[in-house]
């Protein structure tokens, strides 16, 4: 069962409200995505902690509706 990019963005923004989210469907199959998530809440957190926050925001859908997510995270430059 595929997941749509808008739903991924909605889940992330619901759980990380200040996040700037960019989603790209890598294969056009609704199953393999790349995401860039930038948030002030990531300040002081390791890259692993940032990724864990995003995976938590996806509310258990990773590995089920969402098969693959190439994830990049960061903090705002200003």
PQR file with spaces between the fields and no chain letter, atoms N, CA, C, O and H, PARSE charges and radii, in Angstrom:
ATOM       1  N    UNK     1       0.846   -1.177    0.000 -0.4000 1.5000
ATOM       2  CA   UNK     1       0.000    0.000    0.000 -0.0000 2.0000
ATOM       3  C    UNK     1       0.893    1.241    0.000  0.5500 1.7000
ATOM       4  O    UNK     1       1.695    1.439    0.913 -0.5500 1.4000
ATOM       5  N    UNK     2       0.749    2.059   -1.013 -0.4000 1.5000
ATOM       6  CA   UNK     2       1.586    3.253   -1.167 -0.0000 2.0000
ATOM       7  C    UNK     2       1.069    4.407   -0.300  0.5500 1.7000
ATOM       8  O    UNK     2      -0.080    4.419    0.142 -0.5500 1.4000
ATOM       9  H    UNK     2       0.098    1.899   -1.754  0.4000 1.0000
ATOM      10  N    UNK     3       1.944    5.354   -0.081 -0.4000 1.5000
ATOM      11  CA   UNK     3       1.611    6.540    0.707 -0.0000 2.0000
ATOM      12  C    UNK     3       1.892    7.766   -0.138  0.5500 1.7000
ATOM      13  O    UNK     3       2.904    7.814   -0.837 -0.5500 1.4000
ATOM      14  H    UNK     3       2.877    5.344   -0.440  0.4000 1.0000
ATOM      15  N    UNK     4       1.034    8.737   -0.088 -0.4000 1.5000
ATOM      16  CA   UNK     4       1.218    9.917   -0.920 -0.0000 2.0000
ATOM      17  C    UNK     4       2.073   10.975   -0.229  0.5500 1.7000
ATOM      18  O    UNK     4       2.073   11.083    0.998 -0.5500 1.4000
ATOM      19  H    UNK     4       0.211    8.698    0.479  0.4000 1.0000
ATOM      20  N    UNK     5       2.799   11.751   -1.025 -0.4000 1.5000
ATOM      21  CA   UNK     5       3.755   12.735   -0.509 -0.0000 2.0000
ATOM      22  C    UNK     5       3.079   13.761    0.404  0.5500 1.7000
ATOM      23  O    UNK     5       3.663   14.189    1.399 -0.5500 1.4000
ATOM      24  H    UNK     5       2.800   11.664   -2.021  0.4000 1.0000
ATOM      25  N    UNK     6       1.866   14.149    0.067 -0.4000 1.5000
ATOM      26  CA   UNK     6       1.148   15.136    0.886 -0.0000 2.0000
ATOM      27  C    UNK     6       0.880   14.584    2.286  0.5500 1.7000
ATOM      28  O    UNK     6       0.925   15.331    3.263 -0.5500 1.4000
ATOM      29  H    UNK     6       1.391   13.801   -0.742  0.4000 1.0000
ATOM      30  N    UNK     7       0.605   13.293    2.390 -0.4000 1.5000
ATOM      31  CA   UNK     7       0.358   12.672    3.692 -0.0000 2.0000
ATOM      32  C    UNK     7       1.642   12.623    4.518  0.5500 1.7000
ATOM      33  O    UNK     7       1.606   12.847    5.728 -0.5500 1.4000
ATOM      34  H    UNK     7       0.568   12.686    1.596  0.4000 1.0000
ATOM      35  N    UNK     8       2.768   12.333    3.881 -0.4000 1.5000
ATOM      36  CA   UNK     8       4.058   12.341    4.582 -0.0000 2.0000
ATOM      37  C    UNK     8       4.322   13.736    5.137  0.5500 1.7000
ATOM      38  O    UNK     8       4.674   13.892    6.306 -0.5500 1.4000
ATOM      39  H    UNK     8       2.797   12.150    2.898  0.4000 1.0000
ATOM      40  N    UNK     9       4.151   14.738    4.294 -0.4000 1.5000
ATOM      41  CA   UNK     9       4.371   16.123    4.729 -0.0000 2.0000
ATOM      42  C    UNK     9       3.415   16.494    5.860  0.5500 1.7000
ATOM      43  O    UNK     9       3.831   17.119    6.835 -0.5500 1.4000
ATOM      44  H    UNK     9       3.865   14.611    3.344  0.4000 1.0000
ATOM      45  N    UNK    10       2.152   16.122    5.747 -0.4000 1.5000
ATOM      46  CA   UNK    10       1.164   16.451    6.774 -0.0000 2.0000
ATOM      47  C    UNK    10       1.561   15.844    8.123  0.5500 1.7000
ATOM      48  O    UNK    10       1.503   16.522    9.148 -0.5500 1.4000
ATOM      49  H    UNK    10       1.814   15.614    4.954  0.4000 1.0000
ATOM      50  N    UNK    11       1.958   14.583    8.124 -0.4000 1.5000
ATOM      51  CA   UNK    11       2.362   13.930    9.373 -0.0000 2.0000
ATOM      52  C    UNK    11       3.565   14.617   10.004  0.5500 1.7000
ATOM      53  O    UNK    11       3.590   14.854   11.211 -0.5500 1.4000
ATOM      54  H    UNK    11       2.005   14.032    7.291  0.4000 1.0000
ATOM      55  N    UNK    12       4.556   14.935    9.188 -0.4000 1.5000
ATOM      56  CA   UNK    12       5.759   15.593    9.714 -0.0000 2.0000
ATOM      57  C    UNK    12       5.408   16.967   10.273  0.5500 1.7000
ATOM      58  O    UNK    12       5.839   17.325   11.369 -0.5500 1.4000
ATOM      59  H    UNK    12       4.535   14.742    8.207  0.4000 1.0000
ATOM      60  N    UNK    13       4.620   17.741    9.512 -0.4000 1.5000
ATOM      61  CA   UNK    13       4.292   19.104    9.958 -0.0000 2.0000
ATOM      62  C    UNK    13       3.359   19.112   11.161  0.5500 1.7000
ATOM      63  O    UNK    13       3.394   20.043   11.966 -0.5500 1.4000
ATOM      64  H    UNK    13       4.270   17.450    8.621  0.4000 1.0000
ATOM      65  N    UNK    14       2.528   18.089   11.291 -0.4000 1.5000
ATOM      66  CA   UNK    14       1.647   17.985   12.456 -0.0000 2.0000
ATOM      67  C    UNK    14       2.470   17.752   13.716  0.5500 1.7000
ATOM      68  O    UNK    14       2.181   18.316   14.771 -0.5500 1.4000
ATOM      69  H    UNK    14       2.500   17.333   10.637  0.4000 1.0000
ATOM      70  N    UNK    15       3.493   16.920   13.599 -0.4000 1.5000
ATOM      71  CA   UNK    15       4.305   16.546   14.760 -0.0000 2.0000
ATOM      72  C    UNK    15       5.529   17.422   14.972  0.5500 1.7000
ATOM      73  O    UNK    15       6.073   17.464   16.075 -0.5500 1.4000
ATOM      74  H    UNK    15       3.728   16.462   12.742  0.4000 1.0000
ATOM      75  N    UNK    16       5.969   18.119   13.938 -0.4000 1.5000
ATOM      76  CA   UNK    16       7.079   19.078   14.033 -0.0000 2.0000
ATOM      77  C    UNK    16       6.577   20.357   13.350  0.5500 1.7000
ATOM      78  O    UNK    16       6.930   20.627   12.202 -0.5500 1.4000
ATOM      79  H    UNK    16       5.527   18.085   13.041  0.4000 1.0000
ATOM      80  N    UNK    17       5.750   21.147   14.060 -0.4000 1.5000
ATOM      81  CA   UNK    17       5.004   22.243   13.440 -0.0000 2.0000
ATOM      82  C    UNK    17       5.821   23.296   12.687  0.5500 1.7000
ATOM      83  O    UNK    17       5.328   23.864   11.712 -0.5500 1.4000
ATOM      84  H    UNK    17       5.464   20.927   14.993  0.4000 1.0000
ATOM      85  N    UNK    18       7.050   23.569   13.112 -0.4000 1.5000
ATOM      86  CA   UNK    18       7.822   24.603   12.429 -0.0000 2.0000
ATOM      87  C    UNK    18       8.624   24.062   11.235  0.5500 1.7000
ATOM      88  O    UNK    18       9.359   24.807   10.588 -0.5500 1.4000
ATOM      89  H    UNK    18       7.451   23.108   13.904  0.4000 1.0000
ATOM      90  N    UNK    19       8.477   22.769   10.951 -0.4000 1.5000
ATOM      91  CA   UNK    19       9.306   22.126    9.927 -0.0000 2.0000
ATOM      92  C    UNK    19       9.034   22.672    8.527  0.5500 1.7000
ATOM      93  O    UNK    19       7.891   22.909    8.135 -0.5500 1.4000
ATOM      94  H    UNK    19       7.880   22.163   11.477  0.4000 1.0000
ATOM      95  N    UNK    20      10.107   22.857    7.805 -0.4000 1.5000
ATOM      96  CA   UNK    20      10.047   23.110    6.363 -0.0000 2.0000
ATOM      97  C    UNK    20      10.306   21.746    5.737  0.5500 1.7000
ATOM      98  O    UNK    20      11.352   21.143    5.978 -0.5500 1.4000
ATOM      99  H    UNK    20      11.035   22.664    8.123  0.4000 1.0000
ATOM     100  N    UNK    21       9.374   21.261    4.944 -0.4000 1.5000
ATOM     101  CA   UNK    21       9.440   19.899    4.426 -0.0000 2.0000
ATOM     102  C    UNK    21       9.409   19.910    2.907  0.5500 1.7000
ATOM     103  O    UNK    21       8.546   20.543    2.299 -0.5500 1.4000
ATOM     104  H    UNK    21       8.524   21.751    4.748  0.4000 1.0000
ATOM     105  N    UNK    22      10.348   19.214    2.303 -0.4000 1.5000
ATOM     106  CA   UNK    22      10.373   19.016    0.862 -0.0000 2.0000
ATOM     107  C    UNK    22      10.389   17.512    0.613  0.5500 1.7000
ATOM     108  O    UNK    22      11.259   16.797    1.111 -0.5500 1.4000
ATOM     109  H    UNK    22      11.050   18.700    2.797  0.4000 1.0000
ATOM     110  N    UNK    23       9.415   17.043   -0.165 -0.4000 1.5000
ATOM     111  CA   UNK    23       9.289   15.611   -0.445 -0.0000 2.0000
ATOM     112  C    UNK    23       9.451   15.399   -1.953  0.5500 1.7000
ATOM     113  O    UNK    23       8.912   16.152   -2.763 -0.5500 1.4000
ATOM     114  H    UNK    23       8.708   17.623   -0.570  0.4000 1.0000
ATOM     115  N    UNK    24      10.199   14.366   -2.304 -0.4000 1.5000
ATOM     116  CA   UNK    24      10.374   13.993   -3.712 -0.0000 2.0000
ATOM     117  C    UNK    24      10.066   12.504   -3.862  0.5500 1.7000
ATOM     118  O    UNK    24      10.611   11.672   -3.137 -0.5500 1.4000
ATOM     119  H    UNK    24      10.637   13.754   -1.645  0.4000 1.0000
ATOM     120  N    UNK    25       9.187   12.180   -4.811 -0.4000 1.5000
ATOM     121  CA   UNK    25       8.879   10.776   -5.123 -0.0000 2.0000
ATOM     122  C    UNK    25       9.972   10.293   -6.065  0.5500 1.7000
ATOM     123  O    UNK    25      10.021   10.707   -7.224 -0.5500 1.4000
ATOM     124  H    UNK    25       8.745   12.856   -5.400  0.4000 1.0000
ATOM     125  N    UNK    26      10.840    9.430   -5.584 -0.4000 1.5000
ATOM     126  CA   UNK    26      12.037    9.044   -6.330 -0.0000 2.0000
ATOM     127  C    UNK    26      11.767    8.157   -7.539  0.5500 1.7000
ATOM     128  O    UNK    26      12.502    8.212   -8.525 -0.5500 1.4000
ATOM     129  H    UNK    26      10.801    9.094   -4.644  0.4000 1.0000
ATOM     130  N    UNK    27      10.721    7.344   -7.470 -0.4000 1.5000
ATOM     131  CA   UNK    27      10.453    6.407   -8.564 -0.0000 2.0000
ATOM     132  C    UNK    27       9.089    6.585   -9.198  0.5500 1.7000
ATOM     133  O    UNK    27       8.759    5.886  -10.157 -0.5500 1.4000
ATOM     134  H    UNK    27      10.124    7.300   -6.669  0.4000 1.0000
ATOM     135  N    UNK    28       8.296    7.500   -8.686 -0.4000 1.5000
ATOM     136  CA   UNK    28       6.961    7.692   -9.214 -0.0000 2.0000
ATOM     137  C    UNK    28       5.998    6.588   -8.796  0.5500 1.7000
ATOM     138  O    UNK    28       4.915    6.457   -9.365 -0.5500 1.4000
ATOM     139  H    UNK    28       8.564    8.068   -7.908  0.4000 1.0000
ATOM     140  N    UNK    29       6.393    5.792   -7.797 -0.4000 1.5000
ATOM     141  CA   UNK    29       5.561    4.667   -7.384 -0.0000 2.0000
ATOM     142  C    UNK    29       4.847    4.897   -6.049  0.5500 1.7000
ATOM     143  O    UNK    29       4.126    4.021   -5.572 -0.5500 1.4000
ATOM     144  H    UNK    29       7.273    5.899   -7.334  0.4000 1.0000
ATOM     145  N    UNK    30       5.048    6.080   -5.446 -0.4000 1.5000
ATOM     146  CA   UNK    30       4.426    6.359   -4.160 -0.0000 2.0000
ATOM     147  C    UNK    30       4.956    5.494   -3.036  0.5500 1.7000
ATOM     148  O    UNK    30       4.309    5.351   -1.998 -0.5500 1.4000
ATOM     149  H    UNK    30       5.634    6.791   -5.834  0.4000 1.0000
ATOM     150  N    UNK    31       6.128    4.916   -3.238 -0.4000 1.5000
ATOM     151  CA   UNK    31       6.676    3.983   -2.261 -0.0000 2.0000
ATOM     152  C    UNK    31       8.121    4.305   -1.877  0.5500 1.7000
ATOM     153  O    UNK    31       8.610    3.830   -0.852 -0.5500 1.4000
ATOM     154  H    UNK    31       6.653    5.032   -4.081  0.4000 1.0000
ATOM     155  N    UNK    32       8.803    5.110   -2.692 -0.4000 1.5000
ATOM     156  CA   UNK    32      10.209    5.466   -2.460 -0.0000 2.0000
ATOM     157  C    UNK    32      10.343    6.994   -2.532  0.5500 1.7000
ATOM     158  O    UNK    32      10.208    7.592   -3.600 -0.5500 1.4000
ATOM     159  H    UNK    32       8.406    5.496   -3.524  0.4000 1.0000
ATOM     160  N    UNK    33      10.605    7.598   -1.397 -0.4000 1.5000
ATOM     161  CA   UNK    33      10.664    9.052   -1.308 -0.0000 2.0000
ATOM     162  C    UNK    33      12.009    9.530   -0.768  0.5500 1.7000
ATOM     163  O    UNK    33      12.747    8.788   -0.119 -0.5500 1.4000
ATOM     164  H    UNK    33      10.714    7.112   -0.529  0.4000 1.0000
ATOM     165  N    UNK    34      12.297   10.788   -1.058 -0.4000 1.5000
ATOM     166  CA   UNK    34      13.379   11.521   -0.402 -0.0000 2.0000
ATOM     167  C    UNK    34      12.713   12.692    0.316  0.5500 1.7000
ATOM     168  O    UNK    34      11.784   13.304   -0.211 -0.5500 1.4000
ATOM     169  H    UNK    34      11.698   11.391   -1.584  0.4000 1.0000
ATOM     170  N    UNK    35      13.184   12.995    1.503 -0.4000 1.5000
ATOM     171  CA   UNK    35      12.621   14.113    2.265 -0.0000 2.0000
ATOM     172  C    UNK    35      13.748   14.953    2.848  0.5500 1.7000
ATOM     173  O    UNK    35      14.744   14.437    3.353 -0.5500 1.4000
ATOM     174  H    UNK    35      13.939   12.498    1.932  0.4000 1.0000
ATOM     175  N    UNK    36      13.558   16.257    2.761 -0.4000 1.5000
ATOM     176  CA   UNK    36      14.419   17.220    3.437 -0.0000 2.0000
ATOM     177  C    UNK    36      13.545   17.889    4.490  0.5500 1.7000
ATOM     178  O    UNK    36      12.515   18.481    4.164 -0.5500 1.4000
ATOM     179  H    UNK    36      12.748   16.677    2.350  0.4000 1.0000
ATOM     180  N    UNK    37      13.952   17.797    5.746 -0.4000 1.5000
ATOM     181  CA   UNK    37      13.186   18.374    6.848 -0.0000 2.0000
ATOM     182  C    UNK    37      14.114   19.304    7.622  0.5500 1.7000
ATOM     183  O    UNK    37      15.148   18.879    8.138 -0.5500 1.4000
ATOM     184  H    UNK    37      14.788   17.317    6.011  0.4000 1.0000
ATOM     185  N    UNK    38      13.733   20.573    7.697 -0.4000 1.5000
ATOM     186  CA   UNK    38      14.517   21.588    8.402 -0.0000 2.0000
ATOM     187  C    UNK    38      13.645   22.153    9.518  0.5500 1.7000
ATOM     188  O    UNK    38      12.515   22.578    9.277 -0.5500 1.4000
ATOM     189  H    UNK    38      12.893   20.918    7.278  0.4000 1.0000
ATOM     190  N    UNK    39      14.178   22.157   10.752 -0.4000 1.5000
ATOM     191  CA   UNK    39      13.393   22.620   11.887 -0.0000 2.0000
ATOM     192  C    UNK    39      14.293   23.173   12.988  0.5500 1.7000
ATOM     193  O    UNK    39      15.404   22.687   13.201 -0.5500 1.4000
ATOM     194  H    UNK    39      15.096   21.812   10.948  0.4000 1.0000
ATOM     195  N    UNK    40      13.800   24.188   13.677 -0.4000 1.5000
ATOM     196  CA   UNK    40      14.505   24.727   14.837 -0.0000 2.0000
ATOM     197  C    UNK    40      14.539   23.709   15.976  0.5500 1.7000
ATOM     198  O    UNK    40      15.436   23.757   16.817 -0.5500 1.4000
ATOM     199  H    UNK    40      12.897   24.582   13.503  0.4000 1.0000
ATOM     200  N    UNK    41      13.578   22.795   16.011 -0.4000 1.5000
ATOM     201  CA   UNK    41      13.554   21.805   17.092 -0.0000 2.0000
ATOM     202  C    UNK    41      14.731   20.836   17.000  0.5500 1.7000
ATOM     203  O    UNK    41      14.991   20.094   17.947 -0.5500 1.4000
ATOM     204  H    UNK    41      12.849   22.756   15.327  0.4000 1.0000
ATOM     205  N    UNK    42      15.440   20.830   15.881 -0.4000 1.5000
ATOM     206  CA   UNK    42      16.603   19.968   15.717 -0.0000 2.0000
ATOM     207  C    UNK    42      17.878   20.569   16.313  0.5500 1.7000
ATOM     208  O    UNK    42      18.893   19.882   16.417 -0.5500 1.4000
ATOM     209  H    UNK    42      15.229   21.433   15.111  0.4000 1.0000
ATOM     210  N    UNK    43      17.834   21.833   16.699 -0.4000 1.5000
ATOM     211  CA   UNK    43      19.015   22.491   17.255 -0.0000 2.0000
ATOM     212  C    UNK    43      19.503   21.718   18.486  0.5500 1.7000
ATOM     213  O    UNK    43      18.725   21.406   19.387 -0.5500 1.4000
ATOM     214  H    UNK    43      17.008   22.391   16.614  0.4000 1.0000
ATOM     215  N    UNK    44      20.810   21.416   18.506 -0.4000 1.5000
ATOM     216  CA   UNK    44      21.419   20.720   19.626 -0.0000 2.0000
ATOM     217  C    UNK    44      21.225   19.212   19.606  0.5500 1.7000
ATOM     218  O    UNK    44      21.701   18.512   20.499 -0.5500 1.4000
ATOM     219  H    UNK    44      21.442   21.670   17.774  0.4000 1.0000
ATOM     220  N    UNK    45      20.532   18.712   18.600 -0.4000 1.5000
ATOM     221  CA   UNK    45      20.297   17.274   18.484 -0.0000 2.0000
ATOM     222  C    UNK    45      21.250   16.676   17.452  0.5500 1.7000
ATOM     223  O    UNK    45      21.602   17.328   16.468 -0.5500 1.4000
ATOM     224  H    UNK    45      20.144   19.281   17.875  0.4000 1.0000
ATOM     225  N    UNK    46      21.662   15.438   17.682 -0.4000 1.5000
ATOM     226  CA   UNK    46      22.512   14.753   16.709 -0.0000 2.0000
ATOM     227  C    UNK    46      21.673   14.424   15.472  0.5500 1.7000
ATOM     228  O    UNK    46      20.444   14.487   15.511 -0.5500 1.4000
ATOM     229  H    UNK    46      21.377   14.909   18.481  0.4000 1.0000
ATOM     230  N    UNK    47      22.341   14.078   14.387 -0.4000 1.5000
ATOM     231  CA   UNK    47      21.646   13.695   13.157 -0.0000 2.0000
ATOM     232  C    UNK    47      20.733   12.487   13.413  0.5500 1.7000
ATOM     233  O    UNK    47      19.617   12.426   12.898 -0.5500 1.4000
ATOM     234  H    UNK    47      23.339   14.027   14.356  0.4000 1.0000
ATOM     235  N    UNK    48      21.216   11.535   14.208 -0.4000 1.5000
ATOM     236  CA   UNK    48      20.410   10.353   14.540 -0.0000 2.0000
ATOM     237  C    UNK    48      19.147   10.765   15.298  0.5500 1.7000
ATOM     238  O    UNK    48      18.059   10.271   15.002 -0.5500 1.4000
ATOM     239  H    UNK    48      22.123   11.585   14.626  0.4000 1.0000
ATOM     240  N    UNK    49      19.282   11.658   16.264 -0.4000 1.5000
ATOM     241  CA   UNK    49      18.125   12.133   17.027 -0.0000 2.0000
ATOM     242  C    UNK    49      17.136   12.864   16.123  0.5500 1.7000
ATOM     243  O    UNK    49      15.923   12.712   16.268 -0.5500 1.4000
ATOM     244  H    UNK    49      20.166   12.059   16.505  0.4000 1.0000
ATOM     245  N    UNK    50      17.661   13.659   15.188 -0.4000 1.5000
ATOM     246  CA   UNK    50      16.797   14.372   14.242 -0.0000 2.0000
ATOM     247  C    UNK    50      15.998   13.381   13.404  0.5500 1.7000
ATOM     248  O    UNK    50      14.790   13.542   13.228 -0.5500 1.4000
ATOM     249  H    UNK    50      18.646   13.783   15.070  0.4000 1.0000
ATOM     250  N    UNK    51      16.669   12.360   12.891 -0.4000 1.5000
ATOM     251  CA   UNK    51      15.999   11.349   12.078 -0.0000 2.0000
ATOM     252  C    UNK    51      14.965   10.584   12.905  0.5500 1.7000
ATOM     253  O    UNK    51      13.877   10.280   12.415 -0.5500 1.4000
ATOM     254  H    UNK    51      17.650   12.229   13.034  0.4000 1.0000
ATOM     255  N    UNK    52      15.302   10.277   14.149 -0.4000 1.5000
ATOM     256  CA   UNK    52      14.350    9.591   15.023 -0.0000 2.0000
ATOM     257  C    UNK    52      13.092   10.425   15.215  0.5500 1.7000
ATOM     258  O    UNK    52      11.987    9.883   15.246 -0.5500 1.4000
ATOM     259  H    UNK    52      16.185   10.525   14.547  0.4000 1.0000
ATOM     260  N    UNK    53      13.246   11.722   15.343 -0.4000 1.5000
ATOM     261  CA   UNK    53      12.096   12.608   15.503 -0.0000 2.0000
ATOM     262  C    UNK    53      11.192   12.549   14.269  0.5500 1.7000
ATOM     263  O    UNK    53       9.968   12.518   14.390 -0.5500 1.4000
ATOM     264  H    UNK    53      14.144   12.162   15.317  0.4000 1.0000
ATOM     265  N    UNK    54      11.797   12.534   13.098 -0.4000 1.5000
ATOM     266  CA   UNK    54      11.005   12.457   11.862 -0.0000 2.0000
ATOM     267  C    UNK    54      10.309   11.102   11.775  0.5500 1.7000
ATOM     268  O    UNK    54       9.125   11.040   11.442 -0.5500 1.4000
ATOM     269  H    UNK    54      12.792   12.559   12.999  0.4000 1.0000
ATOM     270  N    UNK    55      11.016   10.026   12.064 -0.4000 1.5000
ATOM     271  CA   UNK    55      10.397    8.694   12.011 -0.0000 2.0000
ATOM     272  C    UNK    55       9.246    8.590   13.018  0.5500 1.7000
ATOM     273  O    UNK    55       8.218    7.981   12.723 -0.5500 1.4000
ATOM     274  H    UNK    55      11.978   10.076   12.334  0.4000 1.0000
ATOM     275  N    UNK    56       9.417    9.180   14.201 -0.4000 1.5000
ATOM     276  CA   UNK    56       8.323    9.201   15.177 -0.0000 2.0000
ATOM     277  C    UNK    56       7.130    9.976   14.643  0.5500 1.7000
ATOM     278  O    UNK    56       5.981    9.600   14.875 -0.5500 1.4000
ATOM     279  H    UNK    56      10.252    9.675   14.440  0.4000 1.0000
ATOM     280  N    UNK    57       7.406   11.059   13.927 -0.4000 1.5000
ATOM     281  CA   UNK    57       6.336   11.877   13.344 -0.0000 2.0000
ATOM     282  C    UNK    57       5.521   11.092   12.324  0.5500 1.7000
ATOM     283  O    UNK    57       4.351   11.399   12.092 -0.5500 1.4000
ATOM     284  H    UNK    57       8.340   11.365   13.738  0.4000 1.0000
ATOM     285  N    UNK    58       6.130   10.087   11.719 -0.4000 1.5000
ATOM     286  CA   UNK    58       5.434    9.275   10.714 -0.0000 2.0000
ATOM     287  C    UNK    58       4.511    8.228   11.344  0.5500 1.7000
ATOM     288  O    UNK    58       3.858    7.462   10.637 -0.5500 1.4000
ATOM     289  H    UNK    58       7.080    9.838   11.908  0.4000 1.0000
ATOM     290  N    UNK    59       4.465    8.203   12.664 -0.4000 1.5000
ATOM     291  CA   UNK    59       3.489    7.431   13.430 -0.0000 2.0000
ATOM     292  C    UNK    59       3.413    5.958   13.019  0.5500 1.7000
ATOM     293  O    UNK    59       2.322    5.419   12.836 -0.5500 1.4000
ATOM     294  H    UNK    59       4.996    8.826   13.239  0.4000 1.0000
ATOM     295  N    UNK    60       4.569    5.313   12.876 -0.4000 1.5000
ATOM     296  CA   UNK    60       4.602    3.885   12.622 -0.0000 2.0000
ATOM     297  C    UNK    60       4.352    3.456   11.184  0.5500 1.7000
ATOM     298  O    UNK    60       4.250    2.262   10.904 -0.5500 1.4000
ATOM     299  H    UNK    60       5.455    5.751   13.025  0.4000 1.0000
ATOM     300  N    UNK    61       4.252    4.408   10.276 -0.4000 1.5000
ATOM     301  CA   UNK    61       3.983    4.053    8.878 -0.0000 2.0000
ATOM     302  C    UNK    61       5.237    3.621    8.108  0.5500 1.7000
ATOM     303  O    UNK    61       5.139    2.989    7.056 -0.5500 1.4000
ATOM     304  H    UNK    61       4.334    5.379   10.504  0.4000 1.0000
ATOM     305  N    UNK    62       6.408    3.965    8.636 -0.4000 1.5000
ATOM     306  CA   UNK    62       7.659    3.573    7.986 -0.0000 2.0000
ATOM     307  C    UNK    62       7.758    2.059    7.980  0.5500 1.7000
ATOM     308  O    UNK    62       7.585    1.411    9.013 -0.5500 1.4000
ATOM     309  H    UNK    62       6.488    4.478    9.491  0.4000 1.0000
ATOM     310  N    UNK    63       8.037    1.499    6.810 -0.4000 1.5000
ATOM     311  CA   UNK    63       8.129    0.053    6.677 -0.0000 2.0000
ATOM     312  C    UNK    63       6.788   -0.609    6.409  0.5500 1.7000
ATOM     313  O    UNK    63       6.724   -1.816    6.177 -0.5500 1.4000
ATOM     314  H    UNK    63       8.177    2.025    5.971  0.4000 1.0000
ATOM     315  N    UNK    64       5.730    0.167    6.438 -0.4000 1.5000
ATOM     316  CA   UNK    64       4.386   -0.349    6.135 -0.0000 2.0000
ATOM     317  C    UNK    64       3.888    0.370    4.887  0.5500 1.7000
ATOM     318  O    UNK    64       4.220   -0.027    3.770 -0.5500 1.4000
ATOM     319  H    UNK    64       5.781    1.147    6.626  0.4000 1.0000
ATOM     320  N    UNK    65       3.087    1.433    5.067 -0.4000 1.5000
ATOM     321  CA   UNK    65       2.628    2.208    3.909 -0.0000 2.0000
ATOM     322  C    UNK    65       3.786    2.895    3.187  0.5500 1.7000
ATOM     323  O    UNK    65       3.753    3.085    1.972 -0.5500 1.4000
ATOM     324  H    UNK    65       2.817    1.756    5.974  0.4000 1.0000
ATOM     325  N    UNK    66       4.798    3.260    3.950 -0.4000 1.5000
ATOM     326  CA   UNK    66       5.972    3.943    3.398 -0.0000 2.0000
ATOM     327  C    UNK    66       7.145    2.979    3.411  0.5500 1.7000
ATOM     328  O    UNK    66       7.678    2.653    4.472 -0.5500 1.4000
ATOM     329  H    UNK    66       4.824    3.105    4.938  0.4000 1.0000
ATOM     330  N    UNK    67       7.541    2.531    2.247 -0.4000 1.5000
ATOM     331  CA   UNK    67       8.585    1.515    2.138 -0.0000 2.0000
ATOM     332  C    UNK    67       9.990    2.085    2.332  0.5500 1.7000
ATOM     333  O    UNK    67      10.785    1.525    3.087 -0.5500 1.4000
ATOM     334  H    UNK    67       7.108    2.796    1.385  0.4000 1.0000
ATOM     335  N    UNK    68      10.304    3.210    1.648 -0.4000 1.5000
ATOM     336  CA   UNK    68      11.666    3.749    1.699 -0.0000 2.0000
ATOM     337  C    UNK    68      11.637    5.275    1.757  0.5500 1.7000
ATOM     338  O    UNK    68      10.898    5.927    1.019 -0.5500 1.4000
ATOM     339  H    UNK    68       9.658    3.665    1.035  0.4000 1.0000
ATOM     340  N    UNK    69      12.456    5.826    2.646 -0.4000 1.5000
ATOM     341  CA   UNK    69      12.558    7.274    2.783 -0.0000 2.0000
ATOM     342  C    UNK    69      14.026    7.653    2.949  0.5500 1.7000
ATOM     343  O    UNK    69      14.641    7.361    3.975 -0.5500 1.4000
ATOM     344  H    UNK    69      13.056    5.296    3.245  0.4000 1.0000
ATOM     345  N    UNK    70      14.579    8.306    1.930 -0.4000 1.5000
ATOM     346  CA   UNK    70      15.938    8.857    2.021 -0.0000 2.0000
ATOM     347  C    UNK    70      15.784   10.195    2.738  0.5500 1.7000
ATOM     348  O    UNK    70      15.213   11.136    2.188 -0.5500 1.4000
ATOM     349  H    UNK    70      14.080    8.543    1.097  0.4000 1.0000
ATOM     350  N    UNK    71      16.290   10.277    3.956 -0.4000 1.5000
ATOM     351  CA   UNK    71      16.014   11.414    4.826 -0.0000 2.0000
ATOM     352  C    UNK    71      17.240   12.279    5.041  0.5500 1.7000
ATOM     353  O    UNK    71      18.323   11.788    5.359 -0.5500 1.4000
ATOM     354  H    UNK    71      16.754    9.512    4.403  0.4000 1.0000
ATOM     355  N    UNK    72      17.044   13.587    4.860 -0.4000 1.5000
ATOM     356  CA   UNK    72      18.055   14.584    5.222 -0.0000 2.0000
ATOM     357  C    UNK    72      17.378   15.555    6.162  0.5500 1.7000
ATOM     358  O    UNK    72      16.251   15.987    5.918 -0.5500 1.4000
ATOM     359  H    UNK    72      16.164   13.985    4.601  0.4000 1.0000
ATOM     360  N    UNK    73      18.071   15.901    7.243 -0.4000 1.5000
ATOM     361  CA   UNK    73      17.530   16.842    8.209 -0.0000 2.0000
ATOM     362  C    UNK    73      18.547   17.945    8.467  0.5500 1.7000
ATOM     363  O    UNK    73      19.738   17.797    8.190 -0.5500 1.4000
ATOM     364  H    UNK    73      18.986   15.550    7.441  0.4000 1.0000
ATOM     365  N    UNK    74      18.052   19.046    8.999 -0.4000 1.5000
ATOM     366  CA   UNK    74      18.951   20.143    9.334 -0.0000 2.0000
ATOM     367  C    UNK    74      18.231   21.214   10.110  0.5500 1.7000
ATOM     368  O    UNK    74      17.026   21.137   10.349 -0.5500 1.4000
ATOM     369  H    UNK    74      17.085   19.166    9.224  0.4000 1.0000
ATOM     370  N    UNK    75      18.992   22.217   10.498 -0.4000 1.5000
ATOM     371  CA   UNK    75      18.447   23.376   11.218 -0.0000 2.0000
ATOM     372  C    UNK    75      18.471   24.570   10.277  0.5500 1.7000
ATOM     373  O    UNK    75      19.298   24.637    9.369 -0.5500 1.4000
ATOM     374  H    UNK    75      19.971   22.280   10.304  0.4000 1.0000
ATOM     375  N    UNK    76      17.543   25.530   10.502 -0.4000 1.5000
ATOM     376  CA   UNK    76      17.546   26.726    9.662 -0.0000 2.0000
ATOM     377  C    UNK    76      18.854   27.483    9.772  0.5500 1.7000
ATOM     378  O    UNK    76      19.491   27.493   10.825 -0.5500 1.4000
ATOM     379  H    UNK    76      16.871   25.476   11.240  0.4000 1.0000
ATOM     380  N    UNK    77      19.247   28.111    8.692 -0.4000 1.5000
ATOM     381  CA   UNK    77      20.511   28.863    8.697 -0.0000 2.0000
ATOM     382  C    UNK    77      20.409   30.142    9.498  0.5500 1.7000
ATOM     383  O    UNK    77      21.416   30.620   10.019 -0.5500 1.4000
ATOM     384  H    UNK    77      18.729   28.103    7.836  0.4000 1.0000
ATOM     385  N    UNK    78      19.221   30.708    9.611 -0.4000 1.5000
ATOM     386  CA   UNK    78      19.056   31.963   10.378 -0.0000 2.0000
ATOM     387  C    UNK    78      18.043   31.779   11.455  0.5500 1.7000
ATOM     388  O    UNK    78      17.764   32.714   12.205 -0.5500 1.4000
ATOM     389  H    UNK    78      18.403   30.320    9.187  0.4000 1.0000
